[in-house]
Amino acid sequence: MNSKAILSQNEVSRILAAARSEAQNNQWAVTIVVVDDGGHPLALERLDGCAPSAAYIATEKARTSALGRRESKGYEDMVNGGRFAFLSAPLLTSLEGGVPIVHDGQVIGAIGVSGVKAEQDAQVAKTGAQCLK
């Protein structure tokens, strides 16, 4: 039987805190979502001034990254490269800002961020995802 690591509320809190700090240090109003390896939400935090729609987008970015086991930017790159079929793929959003959380080589969850420019969303998400290393 295999065993795997899972995100506890302690780790989720650390991820949120690291991402929140990165966003606030840059004065970026974003929504941050952490999901488990199946894409199920564990936490959502919408910073003051962030548009309500960002909560939905951040959740989908995180879910895409968890289920696809890669950064959501990979799907954006595929679409921009002409693979338009990915626009209709179920459970995928082709927007940068979703980053997997990896432990011992396995994806144990993901973080999604939305609210500012795509590369800024990704910067916040990467800060959160890497805080457990």
C-alpha positions in Angstrom: 0.0 0.0 0.0 1.3 3.5 -0.8 1.3 6.4 1.5 1.4 10.1 0.8 1.9 13.4 2.5 -1.1 15.7 2.9 -1.5 19.3 3.7 -2.5 20.0 7.3 -4.1 23.2 8.4 -0.7 24.2 9.8 0.9 24.0 6.3 -2.1 25.7 4.7 -1.8 28.6 7.2 1.9 28.9 6.4 1.3 28.9 2.7 -1.4 31.6 3.0 0.8 33.7 5.3 3.8 33.6 2.9 1.6 34.4 -0.2 -0.2 37.2 1.7 3.1 38.7 2.8 4.4 38.7 -0.8 1.2 40.3 -2.1 1.1 42.9 0.7 4.8 43.8 0.3 4.0 44.6 -3.3 0.6 46.3 -2.5 -1.3 43.8 -4.6 -4.9 43.1 -3.9 -5.3 39.4 -4.7 -7.3 36.3 -3.7 -5.3 33.3 -2.6 -6.7 29.8 -2.7 -5.0 26.6 -1.4 -6.4 23.2 -2.6 -5.5 19.6 -1.9 -4.2 17.2 -4.5 -7.7 16.6 -5.8 -8.3 20.3 -6.3 -10.7 20.6 -3.3 -10.4 24.0 -1.5 -8.7 24.0 1.9 -8.5 27.8 2.3 -9.4 31.0 0.5 -8.4 34.5 1.4 -9.4 37.6 -0.5 -7.3 40.7 0.4 -8.9 44.1 0.9 -9.7 45.8 -2.5 -9.6 42.6 -4.6 -12.5 42.1 -7.0 -15.0 39.3 -6.1 -14.5 37.5 -9.4 -10.9 36.8 -8.4 -12.1 34.3 -5.8 -13.5 32.1 -8.6 -10.5 32.6 -10.9 -8.0 31.8 -8.1 -9.9 28.6 -7.2 -9.9 27.4 -10.8 -6.2 28.2 -11.2 -5.4 26.2 -8.1 -7.6 23.3 -9.1 -6.1 23.2 -12.6 -2.6 23.1 -11.1 -3.4 20.3 -8.7 -5.2 18.1 -11.2 -2.7 18.8 -14.0 0.3 18.4 -11.7 1.9 21.5 -13.3 1.7 25.2 -13.3 -1.5 26.5 -14.9 0.8 28.7 -17.1 1.7 25.5 -19.0 -1.9 25.3 -20.3 -1.8 29.0 -21.2 1.4 28.5 -23.2 -0.3 25.6 -25.0 -3.3 27.7 -26.0 -1.0 30.6 -27.0 1.0 28.2 -29.1 -2.1 27.2 -31.1 -3.5 24.2 -29.1 -6.9 25.8 -28.8 -8.6 22.5 -27.8 -7.4 23.2 -24.3 -9.9 26.0 -24.1 -12.6 23.4 -23.8 -10.9 21.0 -21.5 -13.0 20.2 -18.4 -11.7 21.4 -15.1 -8.9 23.5 -16.6 -8.3 27.2 -16.7 -5.6 28.4 -19.1 -4.5 31.3 -17.0 -1.1 31.8 -15.3 -1.2 31.9 -11.5 -1.7 28.3 -10.4 1.3 26.5 -8.9 1.5 22.9 -7.5 2.7 22.3 -4.0 5.3 19.5 -4.2 6.7 17.4 -1.3 9.2 14.6 -1.9 8.5 14.7 -5.6 4.7 14.4 -5.3 2.0 17.0 -5.8 0.2 17.3 -2.5 -1.9 20.4 -3.4 -1.7 23.7 -5.2 -2.1 27.4 -4.7 -3.9 29.7 -7.1 -3.8 33.5 -7.0 -5.8 36.1 -9.0 -6.2 39.9 -8.9 -3.2 41.5 -10.6 -1.2 40.8 -13.7 -0.6 37.1 -14.5 3.1 37.1 -13.8 2.4 38.9 -10.5 -0.3 36.3 -9.6 2.3 33.6 -10.3 5.0 35.4 -8.2 2.6 35.4 -5.2 1.6 31.7 -5.8 5.2 30.6 -6.1 6.1 32.3 -2.9 3.3 30.4 -1.1 4.1 27.1 -2.7 7.8 27.3 -1.9 7.5 28.2 1.7 7.4 24.6 2.9 10.8 23.7 1.4 
